[in-house]
Amino acid sequence: MKIQLCSLLTIGCSLIIVGLNAQNQVAETREVLDQWVETRQIISEEKASWKVEESILGDTVQLLSSELHRLSEALTDLESSATAADEERSTLADEKEKLTAASAVVEANIGALESQLKRALKKLPEPLIETIKPLIRRLPEDPSDTDLSLGERVQNIVGILSQADKFNTTITQTNESRKIEGGKTVEVRTLYWGLAMAYYVDASGQYAGIGVPGPDGWEWPRVDAAGAEIKQLIDVYEGSEDISFVNVPAYIK
């Protein structure tokens, strides 16, 4: 009887132990399942987060690549501009050097040119002198002592020569007063043939002659019996008489 009771107790204990072990295994299994589910959720969240990060990284890489390309092109343009600027700077430096050398030559000779031009003014006709008087007044009295700049002095000379050249290539008709024998003054019409010579005649045609440049100014010798022809010549020029060939005297010096 005792033996049977012990056996039953042993079997009961064994069943209890088996039941406890089974419960423990179920609990452990549930815990493992919970951890697995949690791990899967974490993995899923990480994958989703990585896709977002991957998209952002891709856009960033594309943006940086575009910016790098733009900067490369800008750098190339700057290098090209720098090269062109260097070439232009070199060209300008050469031109400046040439202009400086030319200015030095002009500055060394402009005083002599001004003095020579003053002497030549005596041989210019009065109508031209009246035109260039403002420029003549700007010629320095002493070329070695003047406040005028080199550019102003050159401009004066060029202006006078330009006006003289213009007068020399055209025919100019003016009305002038001229003294004759006995200190008498008569009104004459004068026709200048450039700077070479001129013809003049009074209203009556009795007082006429030619004009030529002399060492101390223009000289006006009278030509007898030439008044009618010179008057006709000036009338043709003014348009008061039909165009025709007119024989007039010439003066060769």
C-alpha positions as CSV (number, residue, x, y, z in Angstrom):
1,M,0.0,0.0,0.0
2,K,2.8,2.3,0.9
3,I,4.6,1.4,-2.3
4,Q,1.6,2.3,-4.4
5,L,1.1,5.6,-2.6
6,C,4.8,6.5,-3.2
7,S,4.4,5.6,-6.9
8,L,1.3,7.8,-7.2
9,L,3.1,10.7,-5.5
10,T,6.1,10.2,-7.8
11,I,3.8,10.2,-10.9
12,G,2.0,13.3,-9.6
13,C,5.2,15.2,-9.0
14,S,6.4,14.2,-12.4
15,L,3.2,15.5,-14.0
16,I,3.4,18.7,-12.1
17,I,7.0,19.1,-13.2
18,V,6.1,18.4,-16.8
19,G,3.2,20.9,-16.6
20,L,5.5,23.5,-15.2
21,N,8.1,22.9,-17.9
22,A,5.4,23.1,-20.5
23,Q,4.2,26.5,-19.1
24,N,7.8,27.7,-19.0
25,Q,8.4,26.7,-22.7
26,V,5.1,28.4,-23.7
27,A,6.2,31.6,-21.9
28,E,9.6,31.5,-23.5
29,T,8.2,30.9,-26.9
30,R,5.8,33.8,-26.5
31,E,8.7,36.0,-25.4
32,V,10.7,34.9,-28.4
33,L,7.8,35.6,-30.7
34,D,7.3,39.0,-29.2
35,Q,11.0,39.8,-29.7
36,W,10.8,38.5,-33.3
37,V,7.8,40.7,-34.1
38,E,9.5,43.7,-32.5
39,T,12.6,43.0,-34.5
40,R,10.6,42.8,-37.7
41,Q,8.9,46.1,-36.9
42,I,12.3,47.7,-36.3
43,I,13.7,46.3,-39.5
44,S,10.6,47.5,-41.4
45,E,10.9,51.0,-39.9
46,E,14.6,51.1,-40.7
47,K,14.0,50.0,-44.3
48,A,11.4,52.8,-44.7
49,S,13.7,55.3,-43.1
50,W,16.6,54.2,-45.3
51,K,14.4,54.6,-48.5
52,V,13.7,58.2,-47.4
53,E,17.3,58.8,-46.6
54,E,18.4,57.2,-49.9
55,S,16.1,59.5,-51.9
56,I,17.4,62.5,-50.0
57,L,21.0,61.5,-50.6
58,G,20.3,60.9,-54.3
59,D,18.8,64.4,-54.7
60,T,21.7,65.9,-52.8
61,V,24.2,64.1,-55.0
62,Q,22.4,65.3,-58.1
63,L,22.3,68.9,-56.8
64,L,26.0,68.8,-55.8
65,S,26.9,67.4,-59.2
66,S,25.0,70.2,-61.0
67,E,26.6,72.8,-58.8
68,L,30.0,71.2,-59.5
69,H,29.4,71.4,-63.2
70,R,28.3,75.0,-63.0
71,L,31.4,76.0,-60.9
72,S,33.6,74.2,-63.4
73,E,32.1,76.1,-66.3
74,A,32.4,79.4,-64.3
75,L,36.0,78.6,-63.6
76,T,36.7,77.9,-67.3
77,D,35.0,81.2,-68.2
78,L,37.1,83.0,-65.6
79,E,40.3,81.5,-66.9
80,S,39.4,82.5,-70.5
81,S,38.5,86.0,-69.3
82,A,41.8,86.2,-67.4
83,T,43.7,85.2,-70.5
84,A,41.9,87.7,-72.6
85,A,42.4,90.4,-70.0
86,D,46.1,89.6,-69.9
87,E,46.4,89.9,-73.6
88,E,44.4,93.2,-73.7
89,R,46.5,94.5,-70.8
90,S,49.7,93.6,-72.7
91,T,48.4,95.3,-75.9
92,L,47.4,98.4,-74.0
93,A,50.8,98.5,-72.3
94,D,52.5,98.3,-75.7
95,E,50.3,101.1,-77.1
96,K,51.0,103.2,-74.0
97,E,54.7,102.7,-74.5
98,K,54.5,103.8,-78.1
99,L,52.3,106.8,-77.2
100,T,54.7,107.8,-74.5
101,A,57.6,107.6,-76.9
102,A,55.7,109.6,-79.6
103,S,54.7,112.2,-77.0
104,A,58.3,112.7,-76.0
105,V,59.2,113.3,-79.7
106,V,56.3,115.8,-80.1
107,E,57.2,117.6,-76.8
108,A,60.8,118.0,-77.9
109,N,59.8,119.6,-81.2
110,I,56.6,121.4,-80.5
111,G,58.3,124.7,-79.5
112,A,60.1,124.8,-82.9
113,L,56.8,124.1,-84.7
114,E,55.0,126.9,-82.9
115,S,57.8,129.4,-83.8
116,Q,57.8,128.2,-87.4
117,L,54.0,128.5,-87.5
118,K,54.2,132.1,-86.2
119,R,56.6,133.0,-89.0
120,A,54.3,131.4,-91.6
121,L,51.2,133.4,-90.4
122,K,52.6,136.5,-92.1
123,K,52.0,134.7,-95.5
124,L,48.4,133.9,-94.8
125,P,45.6,136.0,-96.3
126,E,43.5,138.2,-94.1
127,P,40.2,136.3,-94.4
128,L,42.0,133.2,-93.1
129,I,43.7,135.1,-90.3
130,E,40.3,136.3,-89.1
131,T,39.0,132.8,-89.0
132,I,41.9,131.4,-87.0
133,K,42.5,134.4,-84.7
134,P,41.2,132.5,-81.6
135,L,43.8,129.7,-82.2
136,I,46.6,132.2,-82.9
137,R,45.9,133.9,-79.6
138,R,46.5,130.6,-77.9
139,L,50.0,130.1,-79.3
140,P,52.4,130.7,-76.4
141,E,54.6,133.8,-76.5
142,D,57.5,131.8,-75.1
143,P,57.3,128.1,-76.1
144,S,59.7,127.2,-73.3
145,D,57.5,128.8,-70.6
146,T,53.8,128.1,-71.0
147,D,51.0,126.6,-68.8
148,L,49.3,125.0,-71.8
149,S,49.4,121.2,-71.9
150,L,51.0,119.3,-74.7
151,G,47.6,118.2,-76.0
152,E,46.3,121.8,-76.1
153,R,49.4,123.0,-77.9
154,V,49.1,120.2,-80.5
155,Q,45.4,121.0,-80.9
156,N,46.2,124.6,-81.7
157,I,48.7,123.7,-84.3
158,V,46.5,121.1,-85.9
159,G,43.5,123.5,-85.9
160,I,45.5,126.3,-87.7
161,L,46.9,123.9,-90.3
162,S,43.5,122.3,-90.9
163,Q,41.9,125.7,-91.5
164,A,44.8,126.7,-93.8
165,D,44.5,123.5,-95.8
166,K,40.8,124.0,-96.1
167,F,41.3,127.6,-97.4
168,N,44.0,126.4,-99.8
169,T,41.7,123.8,-101.4
170,T,38.8,126.2,-102.1
171,I,38.1,129.5,-103.8
172,T,37.1,132.3,-101.4
173,Q,35.4,135.6,-102.4
174,T,35.4,138.5,-100.0
175,N,34.7,142.2,-100.0
176,E,37.7,144.3,-98.7
177,S,39.1,147.8,-98.5
178,R,42.4,148.5,-100.3
179,K,44.6,151.6,-100.3
180,I,45.7,152.9,-103.6
181,E,48.0,155.7,-104.8
182,G,47.7,158.9,-102.8
183,G,46.4,157.2,-99.7
184,K,43.0,156.7,-101.2
185,T,40.9,153.7,-100.0
186,V,38.6,151.8,-102.4
187,E,36.2,149.0,-101.9
188,V,37.1,145.9,-103.9
189,R,35.9,142.4,-104.4
190,T,38.7,139.8,-103.9
191,L,38.8,136.3,-105.2
192,Y,41.4,134.0,-103.5
193,W,42.7,131.0,-105.3
194,G,43.7,129.1,-102.2
195,L,46.9,130.4,-100.7
196,A,48.6,130.8,-104.1
197,M,47.2,134.1,-105.4
198,A,44.1,136.3,-105.6
199,Y,42.3,138.8,-108.0
200,Y,40.7,142.0,-107.0
201,V,38.7,144.7,-108.7
202,D,36.7,147.7,-107.6
203,A,33.1,148.4,-108.7
204,S,34.1,150.5,-111.7
205,G,36.6,147.9,-113.0
206,Q,39.3,150.6,-113.3
207,Y,41.2,149.6,-110.2
208,A,42.2,145.9,-110.4
209,G,45.2,143.6,-109.9
210,I,46.4,140.5,-108.3
211,G,47.5,139.4,-104.8
212,V,50.4,137.1,-103.9
213,P,51.9,136.1,-100.5
214,G,55.1,138.0,-99.7
215,P,57.7,137.7,-96.9
216,D,55.9,140.3,-94.8
217,G,52.4,139.7,-95.8
218,W,50.3,139.7,-99.0
219,E,51.3,142.1,-101.8
220,W,48.7,143.6,-104.1
221,P,50.3,144.9,-107.3
222,R,48.0,146.7,-109.7
223,V,47.5,145.3,-113.2
224,D,46.6,148.0,-115.8
225,A,44.0,147.2,-118.4
226,A,42.9,144.0,-116.6
227,G,40.0,145.4,-114.7
228,A,37.3,144.3,-117.2
229,E,38.5,140.7,-117.3
230,I,39.0,140.4,-113.5
231,K,35.5,141.9,-113.0
232,Q,34.0,139.4,-115.4
233,L,35.8,136.5,-113.7
234,I,34.4,137.5,-110.3
235,D,30.9,138.1,-111.7
236,V,31.0,134.6,-113.2
237,Y,32.0,133.1,-109.8
238,E,29.2,135.0,-108.1
239,G,26.7,133.8,-110.7
240,S,25.7,137.3,-111.9
241,E,27.1,136.5,-115.4
242,D,26.9,133.3,-117.5
243,I,29.7,130.8,-117.2
244,S,32.4,131.4,-119.8
245,F,36.2,131.3,-120.3
246,V,37.9,134.5,-119.1
247,N,41.5,135.4,-119.8
248,V,43.1,137.0,-116.8
249,P,46.7,137.7,-116.0
250,A,48.7,135.3,-113.7
251,Y,51.7,136.0,-111.5
252,I,54.5,133.5,-111.1
253,K,57.0,134.2,-108.4
